[in-house]
Amino acid sequence: MTTDTPARLLTLLSLLQTPREWPGGELAERLGVSRRTVRRDIDRLRELGYPVQATMGADGGYRLVAGKAMPPLVLDDEEAVAIAVGLRAGAGHAVEGVDEASVRALAKLEQVLPGRLRHRVATLQAATTPLTSGDGPSIAPETLTVMASTVAGHERLRFAYRAGDGTESRRLTEPYRLVSTGRRWYLVAYDLDRDDWRTFRVDRVSEPFATGARFAPRELPTGSAAEFLRRSMHRRSDSYEAVVAFAAPAEVVASRLRGWLGTPEASEDGASCVLRATVSDSPEWLAARLALLGVEFTVRAPASLVECTRQLAARLGRATGGGDAVPGA
């Protein structure tokens, strides 16, 4: 018989999180208590915010259902390892659908993982290689989780940084947000040594260290980390202004674009739209991304993007037997 009420409640919660209906008698047998005790424990879980649904009948069944808010989950060892491995695999690349919230979840999970499970996660990840790894630079999941924890906890972050020209420096920052552009991760932070806001490419960060020193968050000049990153890219010498017209409604195009590229402007009739975006990635990469949207489009500027798109179209045409013949064929 389980006499420790908190331990019994955790065991009961773990059972209820299995997607099935549990008869009251079976729960009582599993827990080694009476059905009356099971009913009292169910009431305690409800008071804690867990939406437990009861069904009428001779045995009285119980099931955990979806509620208005998600209370804490209880995971067994296998479930925790599976989730951690999945999050770590996705966090290494700024792929679509894996944003700051996913990294925060990974940081929370790894913080409470027992040592034996941490070892299993690391061993499993080291022994596997993904078939596809995205088109952006890889990042150690540990780097992202350290950054995410300092963002969430308003904790100063120190790290080594390598600039685009190869210059190396040490930075002490007040991290504000992690931003995924669909290809890269960026950290928006207040640089204490330079007394100004800065953006850092996370793949150029090494030796991230949470100092433990707390800080009161400053107000970002633009109000939005994504907008600050967009303006920062606009100021860089290697960025350019891309103008692309789409033969589709703005909402359709926006649903397929990453938010950092901006919002398409709808035409008067709403059947088409135009995107104006400041981009620091290569024209070759942007041309390929536009081609993958599945929407008819026309590149208006700059000339380099127009030419890259033309070359990509010709190359794809030759690959399918159309267009010009392949030289030397």
Secondary structure, 3 states (H helix, E strand, C coil): CCCCHHHHHHHHHHHHCCCCCEEHHHHHHHHCCCHHHHHHHHHHHHHCCCCEEEECCCCCEEEECCCCCCCCCCCCHHHHHHHHHHHHHHHCCCCCCCCHHHHHHHHHHHHHCCHHHHHHHHHHHHCCCCCCCCCCCCCCHHHHHHHHHHHHHCEEEEEEEECCCCCEEEEEEEEEEEEECCCCEEEEEEECCCCEEEEEEHHHEEEEEEEEEECCCCCCCCCCHHHHHHHHHHHCCCCEEEEEEECCCHHHHHHHCCHHHCCCEECCCCCCEEEEEEECCCHHHHHHHHHCCCCCEEEEECHHHHHHHHHHHHHHHHHCCCCCCCCCC
